[in-house]
Amino acid sequence: MPTNKTPFTFNMKEEYLKKMRYIANRETRSLSNLLEHLCKLYIEKYEQENGEIKLDDINTTH
């Protein structure tokens, strides 16, 4: 099934990765899905505190 999601690679302490895999397993999610969900929650919290981030205003060169 095709997806519209962009692949993304980053570095993480092995301890965090192991714990995130544990949490994902407990929540019957994939690790990728859990990380995406956490990003979504953080963005929602940030926008509640700082206002909506408008994608047109983002400088994508960083």
Stockholm file with secondary structure:
# STOCKHOLM 1.0

chainA/1-62         MPTNKTPFTFNMKEEYLKKMRYIANRETRSLSNLLEHLCKLYIEKYEQENGEIKLDDINTTH
#=GR chainA/1-62 SS CCCCCCCCCCCCCHHHHHHHHHHHHHTTCCHHHHHHHHHHHHHHHHHHHHCCCCGGGCCTTC
#=GC SS_cons        CCCCCCCCCCCCCHHHHHHHHHHHHHTTCCHHHHHHHHHHHHHHHHHHHHCCCCGGGCCTTC
//
